[in-house]
């Protein structure tokens, strides 16, 4: 095949064969051949009448393509009706009964032949069909569900032979009573059943929570009003936003080489970053979607857990200088496919491929991009593929508190910068490594913070439209107690990337330290909604804000969740100890303090009065008095 002549297109693939054809041939070859010829003529005519094209017809199998799924399904139903009339006067052991499978998929056309997984799926669906039955894929169902006078039975998600991804399967119901109806072969697949199950589970959960709350009340000094408020907030579920909402699951590495994992992860992160710059979308953050990496997932459960209507999943196969990307956009409520595509490209085209996938998603969700959206997205991090590769390798190393890994990450980032001195995001990432070192390392040398400032300024100078530089600079201004400057910088980052939860949480943290904890609470909750599986410091920041407004009950609930989420994050234990102490829970306060000291043995030696970045001296005094009361700071 000449690569220059490859033609790809989306088509409805129709595959049909005769049930028990081998048995029929074994019983009477001559009569079977006569019968199959008559049936083939009938099928050929029906396919032509519905604007289809027969591609191949070996033995008892017929493969055809249609430009419309509606035409393909209508044709299949007419064929089965005509075949029923043809078989009417034949004895049961001579009836020629066909099975039909239909799939909407991407195919390659070469002269008169067609190729691709879409054809294989249609053939596997045909094998699942009953005698005289029609099975269609989820992608086909989405096109016909409201357009034809038939009913459908959802047969579940099926793992088909030699097909890497599971396929949603529907059976076409042609009896008049089923018209317009969607049935479920398994009751557990029925959304009504799921809703009833969730309601029942909710009642049980409420019952248990009420029981637990009564027990908890006996052992804590919480008042009943506060406690009811906490229970109510605990039971709140995530609501679907008004704007189109999407979660991009980690693209699966299909390269057969674990060392290529960073590339598929990087493709996912870049896609999330691009989509988050579209103001008309609600995009779940990287941290939350990567929670599901390498886990068996159900689309409807992800939609419920993350509070989104749409889920994107896909795979990356990187081999040498070529890459194959598959992607499918799924409605989390119906599990129907809105869009699916496969791309085979040279690795050098990876950046334009990212743009193409993003544009397809935005188009499928019918989102109108503003001029600001288009400007934000048009800015490219780098055009140097090798620099991009080093940056992706650094990502995994730098998302940690491990100082040795941070140092290794810096090596990769420096290689990226050497290859592309205009790679602003790499400069910002370098600044972030020094900020992480300063916060979580034992050395609080101001020279480390100076490096944060220098790298952030370089990033902004190189590309004023890259938001991460402003974010890093805002951290520097917070910890050097230049609060107003920090707020201005984080606002710039949010303006350039409105869906980024890290920027929202940083803004909340800045406001909390600037004597505006109530506003900080709102922003931190917004960040948590964008990132339901958020990093622990979001929760710590929220607990800190509650502590400052002296809502110790909420502070305790929030910080207890924080230590459960990340038992090695010592700031949560320290603040929890002070909140417990404020509510008279001395024993719990003592144990929390022990855990804080266990995770950071250098705590008593830290110069907290100098380090705590409060704008209002009174807020700093409140925290210092609470720490001194615990007895570990003199």
Secondary structure as a PSIPRED ss2 file (coil, helix, strand):
# PSIPRED VFORMAT (PSIPRED V4.0)

   1 X C   1.000  0.000  0.000
   2 X C   1.000  0.000  0.000
   3 X H   0.000  1.000  0.000
   4 X H   0.000  1.000  0.000
   5 X H   0.000  1.000  0.000
   6 X C   1.000  0.000  0.000
   7 X E   0.000  0.000  1.000
   8 X E   0.000  0.000  1.000
   9 X E   0.000  0.000  1.000
  10 X E   0.000  0.000  1.000
  11 X E   0.000  0.000  1.000
  12 X E   0.000  0.000  1.000
  13 X E   0.000  0.000  1.000
  14 X E   0.000  0.000  1.000
  15 X E   0.000  0.000  1.000
  16 X E   0.000  0.000  1.000
  17 X E   0.000  0.000  1.000
  18 X E   0.000  0.000  1.000
  19 X C   1.000  0.000  0.000
  20 X C   1.000  0.000  0.000
  21 X H   0.000  1.000  0.000
  22 X H   0.000  1.000  0.000
  23 X H   0.000  1.000  0.000
  24 X H   0.000  1.000  0.000
  25 X H   0.000  1.000  0.000
  26 X H   0.000  1.000  0.000
  27 X H   0.000  1.000  0.000
  28 X C   1.000  0.000  0.000
  29 X H   0.000  1.000  0.000
  30 X H   0.000  1.000  0.000
  31 X H   0.000  1.000  0.000
  32 X H   0.000  1.000  0.000
  33 X H   0.000  1.000  0.000
  34 X H   0.000  1.000  0.000
  35 X H   0.000  1.000  0.000
  36 X H   0.000  1.000  0.000
  37 X H   0.000  1.000  0.000
  38 X H   0.000  1.000  0.000
  39 X H   0.000  1.000  0.000
  40 X H   0.000  1.000  0.000
  41 X H   0.000  1.000  0.000
  42 X H   0.000  1.000  0.000
  43 X H   0.000  1.000  0.000
  44 X H   0.000  1.000  0.000
  45 X H   0.000  1.000  0.000
  46 X H   0.000  1.000  0.000
  47 X H   0.000  1.000  0.000
  48 X H   0.000  1.000  0.000
  49 X H   0.000  1.000  0.000
  50 X C   1.000  0.000  0.000
  51 X C   1.000  0.000  0.000
  52 X C   1.000  0.000  0.000
  53 X E   0.000  0.000  1.000
  54 X E   0.000  0.000  1.000
  55 X E   0.000  0.000  1.000
  56 X E   0.000  0.000  1.000
  57 X C   1.000  0.000  0.000
  58 X C   1.000  0.000  0.000
  59 X C   1.000  0.000  0.000
  60 X C   1.000  0.000  0.000
  61 X C   1.000  0.000  0.000
  62 X E   0.000  0.000  1.000
  63 X E   0.000  0.000  1.000
  64 X E   0.000  0.000  1.000
  65 X E   0.000  0.000  1.000
  66 X E   0.000  0.000  1.000
  67 X C   1.000  0.000  0.000
  68 X C   1.000  0.000  0.000
  69 X H   0.000  1.000  0.000
  70 X H   0.000  1.000  0.000
  71 X H   0.000  1.000  0.000
  72 X H   0.000  1.000  0.000
  73 X H   0.000  1.000  0.000
  74 X H   0.000  1.000  0.000
  75 X H   0.000  1.000  0.000
  76 X H   0.000  1.000  0.000
  77 X H   0.000  1.000  0.000
  78 X H   0.000  1.000  0.000
  79 X H   0.000  1.000  0.000
  80 X H   0.000  1.000  0.000
  81 X H   0.000  1.000  0.000
  82 X H   0.000  1.000  0.000
  83 X H   0.000  1.000  0.000
  84 X H   0.000  1.000  0.000
  85 X H   0.000  1.000  0.000
  86 X H   0.000  1.000  0.000
  87 X H   0.000  1.000  0.000
  88 X C   1.000  0.000  0.000
  89 X C   1.000  0.000  0.000
  90 X C   1.000  0.000  0.000
  91 X C   1.000  0.000  0.000
  92 X H   0.000  1.000  0.000
  93 X H   0.000  1.000  0.000
  94 X H   0.000  1.000  0.000
  95 X C   1.000  0.000  0.000
  96 X C   1.000  0.000  0.000
  97 X C   1.000  0.000  0.000
  98 X E   0.000  0.000  1.000
  99 X E   0.000  0.000  1.000
 100 X E   0.000  0.000  1.000
 101 X E   0.000  0.000  1.000
 102 X E   0.000  0.000  1.000
 103 X E   0.000  0.000  1.000
 104 X E   0.000  0.000  1.000
 105 X E   0.000  0.000  1.000
 106 X E   0.000  0.000  1.000
 107 X E   0.000  0.000  1.000
 108 X E   0.000  0.000  1.000
 109 X E   0.000  0.000  1.000
 110 X E   0.000  0.000  1.000
 111 X C   1.000  0.000  0.000
 112 X C   1.000  0.000  0.000
 113 X E   0.000  0.000  1.000
 114 X E   0.000  0.000  1.000
 115 X E   0.000  0.000  1.000
 116 X C   1.000  0.000  0.000
 117 X H   0.000  1.000  0.000
 118 X H   0.000  1.000  0.000
 119 X H   0.000  1.000  0.000
 120 X H   0.000  1.000  0.000
 121 X H   0.000  1.000  0.000
 122 X H   0.000  1.000  0.000
 123 X H   0.000  1.000  0.000
 124 X H   0.000  1.000  0.000
 125 X H   0.000  1.000  0.000
 126 X H   0.000  1.000  0.000
 127 X H   0.000  1.000  0.000
 128 X H   0.000  1.000  0.000
 129 X C   1.000  0.000  0.000
 130 X C   1.000  0.000  0.000
 131 X C   1.000  0.000  0.000
 132 X C   1.000  0.000  0.000
 133 X C   1.000  0.000  0.000
 134 X E   0.000  0.000  1.000
 135 X E   0.000  0.000  1.000
 136 X E   0.000  0.000  1.000
 137 X E   0.000  0.000  1.000
 138 X H   0.000  1.000  0.000
 139 X H   0.000  1.000  0.000
 140 X H   0.000  1.000  0.000
 141 X H   0.000  1.000  0.000
 142 X H   0.000  1.000  0.000
 143 X H   0.000  1.000  0.000
 144 X H   0.000  1.000  0.000
 145 X C   1.000  0.000  0.000
 146 X C   1.000  0.000  0.000
 147 X C   1.000  0.000  0.000
 148 X C   1.000  0.000  0.000
 149 X C   1.000  0.000  0.000
 150 X C   1.000  0.000  0.000
 151 X E   0.000  0.000  1.000
 152 X E   0.000  0.000  1.000
 153 X E   0.000  0.000  1.000
 154 X E   0.000  0.000  1.000
 155 X E   0.000  0.000  1.000
 156 X E   0.000  0.000  1.000
 157 X E   0.000  0.000  1.000
 158 X E   0.000  0.000  1.000
 159 X C   1.000  0.000  0.000
 160 X C   1.000  0.000  0.000
 161 X C   1.000  0.000  0.000
 162 X C   1.000  0.000  0.000
 163 X C   1.000  0.000  0.000
 164 X C   1.000  0.000  0.000
 165 X C   1.000  0.000  0.000
 166 X C   1.000  0.000  0.000
 167 X E   0.000  0.000  1.000
 168 X E   0.000  0.000  1.000
 169 X E   0.000  0.000  1.000
 170 X E   0.000  0.000  1.000
 171 X E   0.000  0.000  1.000
 172 X E   0.000  0.000  1.000
 173 X E   0.000  0.000  1.000
 174 X C   1.000  0.000  0.000
 175 X C   1.000  0.000  0.000
 176 X H   0.000  1.000  0.000
 177 X H   0.000  1.000  0.000
 178 X H   0.000  1.000  0.000
 179 X C   1.000  0.000  0.000
 180 X C   1.000  0.000  0.000
 181 X C   1.000  0.000  0.000
 182 X E   0.000  0.000  1.000
 183 X E   0.000  0.000  1.000
 184 X E   0.000  0.000  1.000
 185 X C   1.000  0.000  0.000
 186 X C   1.000  0.000  0.000
 187 X H   0.000  1.000  0.000
 188 X H   0.000  1.000  0.000
 189 X H   0.000  1.000  0.000
 190 X C   1.000  0.000  0.000
 191 X H   0.000  1.000  0.000
 192 X H   0.000  1.000  0.000
 193 X H   0.000  1.000  0.000
 194 X H   0.000  1.000  0.000
 195 X H   0.000  1.000  0.000
 196 X H   0.000  1.000  0.000
 197 X H   0.000  1.000  0.000
 198 X H   0.000  1.000  0.000
 199 X H   0.000  1.000  0.000
 200 X H   0.000  1.000  0.000
 201 X H   0.000  1.000  0.000
 202 X H   0.000  1.000  0.000
 203 X H   0.000  1.000  0.000
 204 X H   0.000  1.000  0.000
 205 X H   0.000  1.000  0.000
 206 X H   0.000  1.000  0.000
 207 X H   0.000  1.000  0.000
 208 X H   0.000  1.000  0.000
 209 X H   0.000  1.000  0.000
 210 X H   0.000  1.000  0.000
 211 X H   0.000  1.000  0.000
 212 X H   0.000  1.000  0.000
 213 X H   0.000  1.000  0.000
 214 X H   0.000  1.000  0.000
 215 X H   0.000  1.000  0.000
 216 X H   0.000  1.000  0.000
 217 X H   0.000  1.000  0.000
 218 X H   0.000  1.000  0.000
 219 X H   0.000  1.000  0.000
 220 X C   1.000  0.000  0.000
 221 X C   1.000  0.000  0.000
 222 X C   1.000  0.000  0.000
 223 X C   1.000  0.000  0.000
 224 X H   0.000  1.000  0.000
 225 X H   0.000  1.000  0.000
 226 X H   0.000  1.000  0.000
 227 X H   0.000  1.000  0.000
 228 X H   0.000  1.000  0.000
 229 X H   0.000  1.000  0.000
 230 X H   0.000  1.000  0.000
 231 X H   0.000  1.000  0.000
 232 X H   0.000  1.000  0.000
 233 X H   0.000  1.000  0.000
 234 X H   0.000  1.000  0.000
 235 X H   0.000  1.000  0.000
 236 X C   1.000  0.000  0.000
 237 X C   1.000  0.000  0.000
 238 X C   1.000  0.000  0.000
 239 X C   1.000  0.000  0.000
 240 X C   1.000  0.000  0.000
 241 X C   1.000  0.000  0.000
 242 X C   1.000  0.000  0.000
 243 X C   1.000  0.000  0.000
 244 X E   0.000  0.000  1.000
 245 X E   0.000  0.000  1.000
 246 X E   0.000  0.000  1.000
 247 X E   0.000  0.000  1.000
 248 X E   0.000  0.000  1.000
 249 X C   1.000  0.000  0.000
 250 X C   1.000  0.000  0.000
 251 X C   1.000  0.000  0.000
 252 X E   0.000  0.000  1.000
 253 X E   0.000  0.000  1.000
 254 X C   1.000  0.000  0.000
 255 X C   1.000  0.000  0.000
 256 X C   1.000  0.000  0.000
 257 X C   1.000  0.000  0.000
 258 X H   0.000  1.000  0.000
 259 X H   0.000  1.000  0.000
 260 X H   0.000  1.000  0.000
 261 X H   0.000  1.000  0.000
 262 X H   0.000  1.000  0.000
 263 X H   0.000  1.000  0.000
 264 X H   0.000  1.000  0.000
 265 X H   0.000  1.000  0.000
 266 X H   0.000  1.000  0.000
 267 X H   0.000  1.000  0.000
 268 X H   0.000  1.000  0.000
 269 X H   0.000  1.000  0.000
 270 X H   0.000  1.000  0.000
 271 X H   0.000  1.000  0.000
 272 X H   0.000  1.000  0.000
 273 X H   0.000  1.000  0.000
 274 X H   0.000  1.000  0.000
 275 X H   0.000  1.000  0.000
 276 X H   0.000  1.000  0.000
 277 X C   1.000  0.000  0.000
 278 X C   1.000  0.000  0.000
 279 X C   1.000  0.000  0.000
 280 X C   1.000  0.000  0.000
 281 X E   0.000  0.000  1.000
 282 X E   0.000  0.000  1.000
 283 X E   0.000  0.000  1.000
 284 X C   1.000  0.000  0.000
 285 X C   1.000  0.000  0.000
 286 X H   0.000  1.000  0.000
 287 X H   0.000  1.000  0.000
 288 X H   0.000  1.000  0.000
 289 X H   0.000  1.000  0.000
 290 X H   0.000  1.000  0.000
 291 X H   0.000  1.000  0.000
 292 X H   0.000  1.000  0.000
 293 X C   1.000  0.000  0.000
 294 X C   1.000  0.000  0.000
 295 X C   1.000  0.000  0.000
 296 X C   1.000  0.000  0.000
 297 X C   1.000  0.000  0.000
 298 X C   1.000  0.000  0.000
 299 X H   0.000  1.000  0.000
 300 X H   0.000  1.000  0.000
 301 X H   0.000  1.000  0.000
 302 X H   0.000  1.000  0.000
 303 X H   0.000  1.000  0.000
 304 X H   0.000  1.000  0.000
 305 X H   0.000  1.000  0.000
 306 X H   0.000  1.000  0.000
 307 X C   1.000  0.000  0.000
 308 X C   1.000  0.000  0.000
 309 X C   1.000  0.000  0.000
 310 X E   0.000  0.000  1.000
 311 X E   0.000  0.000  1.000
 312 X E   0.000  0.000  1.000
 313 X E   0.000  0.000  1.000
 314 X E   0.000  0.000  1.000
 315 X E   0.000  0.000  1.000
 316 X E   0.000  0.000  1.000
 317 X E   0.000  0.000  1.000
 318 X E   0.000  0.000  1.000
 319 X E   0.000  0.000  1.000
 320 X C   1.000  0.000  0.000
 321 X C   1.000  0.000  0.000
 322 X E   0.000  0.000  1.000
 323 X E   0.000  0.000  1.000
 324 X E   0.000  0.000  1.000
 325 X E   0.000  0.000  1.000
 326 X E   0.000  0.000  1.000
 327 X E   0.000  0.000  1.000
 328 X E   0.000  0.000  1.000
 329 X E   0.000  0.000  1.000
 330 X E   0.000  0.000  1.000
 331 X E   0.000  0.000  1.000
 332 X C   1.000  0.000  0.000
 333 X C   1.000  0.000  0.000
 334 X C   1.000  0.000  0.000
 335 X C   1.000  0.000  0.000
 336 X C   1.000  0.000  0.000
 337 X E   0.000  0.000  1.000
 338 X E   0.000  0.000  1.000
 339 X E   0.000  0.000  1.000
 340 X E   0.000  0.000  1.000
 341 X E   0.000  0.000  1.000
 342 X E   0.000  0.000  1.000
 343 X E   0.000  0.000  1.000
 344 X E   0.000  0.000  1.000
 345 X E   0.000  0.000  1.000
 346 X E   0.000  0.000  1.000
 347 X H   0.000  1.000  0.000
 348 X H   0.000  1.000  0.000
 349 X H   0.000  1.000  0.000
 350 X H   0.000  1.000  0.000
 351 X H   0.000  1.000  0.000
 352 X H   0.000  1.000  0.000
 353 X H   0.000  1.000  0.000
 354 X H   0.000  1.000  0.000
 355 X H   0.000  1.000  0.000
 356 X H   0.000  1.000  0.000
 357 X H   0.000  1.000  0.000
 358 X H   0.000  1.000  0.000
 359 X H   0.000  1.000  0.000
 360 X H   0.000  1.000  0.000
 361 X H   0.000  1.000  0.000
 362 X H   0.000  1.000  0.000
 363 X H   0.000  1.000  0.000
 364 X H   0.000  1.000  0.000
 365 X C   1.000  0.000  0.000
 366 X C   1.000  0.000  0.000
 367 X C   1.000  0.000  0.000
 368 X C   1.000  0.000  0.000
 369 X C   1.000  0.000  0.000
 370 X C   1.000  0.000  0.000
 371 X H   0.000  1.000  0.000
 372 X H   0.000  1.000  0.000
 373 X H   0.000  1.000  0.000
 374 X H   0.000  1.000  0.000
 375 X H   0.000  1.000  0.000
 376 X H   0.000  1.000  0.000
 377 X H   0.000  1.000  0.000
 378 X H   0.000  1.000  0.000
 379 X C   1.000  0.000  0.000
 380 X C   1.000  0.000  0.000
 381 X C   1.000  0.000  0.000
 382 X C   1.000  0.000  0.000
 383 X C   1.000  0.000  0.000
 384 X C   1.000  0.000  0.000
 385 X H   0.000  1.000  0.000
 386 X H   0.000  1.000  0.000
 387 X H   0.000  1.000  0.000
 388 X H   0.000  1.000  0.000
 389 X H   0.000  1.000  0.000
 390 X H   0.000  1.000  0.000
 391 X H   0.000  1.000  0.000
 392 X H   0.000  1.000  0.000
 393 X H   0.000  1.000  0.000
 394 X H   0.000  1.000  0.000
 395 X H   0.000  1.000  0.000
 396 X H   0.000  1.000  0.000
 397 X H   0.000  1.000  0.000
 398 X H   0.000  1.000  0.000
 399 X C   1.000  0.000  0.000
 400 X C   1.000  0.000  0.000
 401 X C   1.000  0.000  0.000
 402 X C   1.000  0.000  0.000
 403 X H   0.000  1.000  0.000
 404 X H   0.000  1.000  0.000
 405 X H   0.000  1.000  0.000
 406 X H   0.000  1.000  0.000
 407 X H   0.000  1.000  0.000
 408 X H   0.000  1.000  0.000
 409 X H   0.000  1.000  0.000
 410 X H   0.000  1.000  0.000
 411 X H   0.000  1.000  0.000
 412 X H   0.000  1.000  0.000
 413 X H   0.000  1.000  0.000
 414 X H   0.000  1.000  0.000
 415 X H   0.000  1.000  0.000
 416 X H   0.000  1.000  0.000
 417 X H   0.000  1.000  0.000
 418 X H   0.000  1.000  0.000
 419 X H   0.000  1.000  0.000
 420 X C   1.000  0.000  0.000
 421 X C   1.000  0.000  0.000
 422 X C   1.000  0.000  0.000
 423 X C   1.000  0.000  0.000
 424 X H   0.000  1.000  0.000
 425 X H   0.000  1.000  0.000
 426 X H   0.000  1.000  0.000
 427 X H   0.000  1.000  0.000
 428 X H   0.000  1.000  0.000
 429 X H   0.000  1.000  0.000
 430 X H   0.000  1.000  0.000
 431 X H   0.000  1.000  0.000
 432 X H   0.000  1.000  0.000
 433 X H   0.000  1.000  0.000
 434 X H   0.000  1.000  0.000
 435 X H   0.000  1.000  0.000
 436 X H   0.000  1.000  0.000
 437 X H   0.000  1.000  0.000
 438 X H   0.000  1.000  0.000
 439 X H   0.000  1.000  0.000
 440 X H   0.000  1.000  0.000
 441 X C   1.000  0.000  0.000
 442 X C   1.000  0.000  0.000
 443 X C   1.000  0.000  0.000
 444 X C   1.000  0.000  0.000
 445 X C   1.000  0.000  0.000
 446 X H   0.000  1.000  0.000
 447 X H   0.000  1.000  0.000
 448 X H   0.000  1.000  0.000
 449 X H   0.000  1.000  0.000
 450 X H   0.000  1.000  0.000
 451 X H   0.000  1.000  0.000
 452 X H   0.000  1.000  0.000
 453 X H   0.000  1.000  0.000
 454 X H   0.000  1.000  0.000
 455 X H   0.000  1.000  0.000
 456 X H   0.000  1.000  0.000
 457 X H   0.000  1.000  0.000
 458 X H   0.000  1.000  0.000
 459 X H   0.000  1.000  0.000
 460 X H   0.000  1.000  0.000
 461 X H   0.000  1.000  0.000
 462 X H   0.000  1.000  0.000
 463 X C   1.000  0.000  0.000
 464 X C   1.000  0.000  0.000
 465 X C   1.000  0.000  0.000
 466 X C   1.000  0.000  0.000
 467 X H   0.000  1.000  0.000
 468 X H   0.000  1.000  0.000
 469 X H   0.000  1.000  0.000
 470 X H   0.000  1.000  0.000
 471 X H   0.000  1.000  0.000
 472 X H   0.000  1.000  0.000
 473 X H   0.000  1.000  0.000
 474 X H   0.000  1.000  0.000
 475 X H   0.000  1.000  0.000
 476 X H   0.000  1.000  0.000
 477 X H   0.000  1.000  0.000
 478 X H   0.000  1.000  0.000
 479 X H   0.000  1.000  0.000
 480 X C   1.000  0.000  0.000
 481 X C   1.000  0.000  0.000
 482 X C   1.000  0.000  0.000
 483 X H   0.000  1.000  0.000
 484 X H   0.000  1.000  0.000
 485 X H   0.000  1.000  0.000
 486 X H   0.000  1.000  0.000
 487 X H   0.000  1.000  0.000
 488 X H   0.000  1.000  0.000
 489 X H   0.000  1.000  0.000
 490 X H   0.000  1.000  0.000
 491 X H   0.000  1.000  0.000
 492 X H   0.000  1.000  0.000
 493 X H   0.000  1.000  0.000
 494 X H   0.000  1.000  0.000
 495 X H   0.000  1.000  0.000
 496 X H   0.000  1.000  0.000
 497 X C   1.000  0.000  0.000
 498 X C   1.000  0.000  0.000
 499 X C   1.000  0.000  0.000
 500 X C   1.000  0.000  0.000
 501 X H   0.000  1.000  0.000
 502 X H   0.000  1.000  0.000
 503 X H   0.000  1.000  0.000
 504 X H   0.000  1.000  0.000
 505 X H   0.000  1.000  0.000
 506 X H   0.000  1.000  0.000
 507 X H   0.000  1.000  0.000
 508 X H   0.000  1.000  0.000
 509 X H   0.000  1.000  0.000
 510 X H   0.000  1.000  0.000
 511 X H   0.000  1.000  0.000
 512 X H   0.000  1.000  0.000
 513 X H   0.000  1.000  0.000
 514 X C   1.000  0.000  0.000
 515 X C   1.000  0.000  0.000
 516 X C   1.000  0.000  0.000
 517 X H   0.000  1.000  0.000
 518 X H   0.000  1.000  0.000
 519 X H   0.000  1.000  0.000
 520 X H   0.000  1.000  0.000
 521 X H   0.000  1.000  0.000
 522 X H   0.000  1.000  0.000
 523 X H   0.000  1.000  0.000
 524 X H   0.000  1.000  0.000
 525 X H   0.000  1.000  0.000
 526 X H   0.000  1.000  0.000
 527 X H   0.000  1.000  0.000
 528 X H   0.000  1.000  0.000
 529 X H   0.000  1.000  0.000
 530 X H   0.000  1.000  0.000
 531 X C   1.000  0.000  0.000
 532 X C   1.000  0.000  0.000
 533 X C   1.000  0.000  0.000
 534 X C   1.000  0.000  0.000
 535 X C   1.000  0.000  0.000
 536 X H   0.000  1.000  0.000
 537 X H   0.000  1.000  0.000
 538 X H   0.000  1.000  0.000
 539 X H   0.000  1.000  0.000
 540 X H   0.000  1.000  0.000
 541 X H   0.000  1.000  0.000
 542 X H   0.000  1.000  0.000
 543 X H   0.000  1.000  0.000
 544 X H   0.000  1.000  0.000
 545 X H   0.000  1.000  0.000
 546 X H   0.000  1.000  0.000
 547 X H   0.000  1.000  0.000
 548 X H   0.000  1.000  0.000
 549 X C   1.000  0.000  0.000
 550 X C   1.000  0.000  0.000
 551 X C   1.000  0.000  0.000
 552 X H   0.000  1.000  0.000
 553 X H   0.000  1.000  0.000
 554 X H   0.000  1.000  0.000
 555 X H   0.000  1.000  0.000
 556 X H   0.000  1.000  0.000
 557 X H   0.000  1.000  0.000
 558 X H   0.000  1.000  0.000
 559 X H   0.000  1.000  0.000
 560 X H   0.000  1.000  0.000
 561 X H   0.000  1.000  0.000
 562 X H   0.000  1.000  0.000
 563 X H   0.000  1.000  0.000
 564 X H   0.000  1.000  0.000
 565 X H   0.000  1.000  0.000
 566 X C   1.000  0.000  0.000
 567 X C   1.000  0.000  0.000
 568 X C   1.000  0.000  0.000
 569 X C   1.000  0.000  0.000
 570 X H   0.000  1.000  0.000
 571 X H   0.000  1.000  0.000
 572 X H   0.000  1.000  0.000
 573 X H   0.000  1.000  0.000
 574 X H   0.000  1.000  0.000
 575 X H   0.000  1.000  0.000
 576 X H   0.000  1.000  0.000
 577 X H   0.000  1.000  0.000
 578 X H   0.000  1.000  0.000
 579 X H   0.000  1.000  0.000
 580 X H   0.000  1.000  0.000
 581 X H   0.000  1.000  0.000
 582 X H   0.000  1.000  0.000
 583 X C   1.000  0.000  0.000
 584 X C   1.000  0.000  0.000
 585 X C   1.000  0.000  0.000
 586 X H   0.000  1.000  0.000
 587 X H   0.000  1.000  0.000
 588 X H   0.000  1.000  0.000
 589 X H   0.000  1.000  0.000
 590 X H   0.000  1.000  0.000
 591 X H   0.000  1.000  0.000
 592 X H   0.000  1.000  0.000
 593 X H   0.000  1.000  0.000
 594 X H   0.000  1.000  0.000
 595 X H   0.000  1.000  0.000
 596 X H   0.000  1.000  0.000
 597 X H   0.000  1.000  0.000
 598 X H   0.000  1.000  0.000
 599 X H   0.000  1.000  0.000
 600 X C   1.000  0.000  0.000
 601 X C   1.000  0.000  0.000
 602 X C   1.000  0.000  0.000
 603 X H   0.000  1.000  0.000
 604 X H   0.000  1.000  0.000
 605 X H   0.000  1.000  0.000
 606 X C   1.000  0.000  0.000
 607 X C   1.000  0.000  0.000
 608 X H   0.000  1.000  0.000
 609 X H   0.000  1.000  0.000
 610 X H   0.000  1.000  0.000
 611 X H   0.000  1.000  0.000
 612 X C   1.000  0.000  0.000
 613 X C   1.000  0.000  0.000
 614 X C   1.000  0.000  0.000
 615 X C   1.000  0.000  0.000
 616 X C   1.000  0.000  0.000
 617 X H   0.000  1.000  0.000
 618 X H   0.000  1.000  0.000
 619 X H   0.000  1.000  0.000
 620 X H   0.000  1.000  0.000
 621 X H   0.000  1.000  0.000
 622 X H   0.000  1.000  0.000
 623 X H   0.000  1.000  0.000
 624 X H   0.000  1.000  0.000
 625 X H   0.000  1.000  0.000
 626 X H   0.000  1.000  0.000
 627 X H   0.000  1.000  0.000
 628 X H   0.000  1.000  0.000
 629 X H   0.000  1.000  0.000
 630 X H   0.000  1.000  0.000
 631 X C   1.000  0.000  0.000
 632 X C   1.000  0.000  0.000
 633 X C   1.000  0.000  0.000
 634 X C   1.000  0.000  0.000
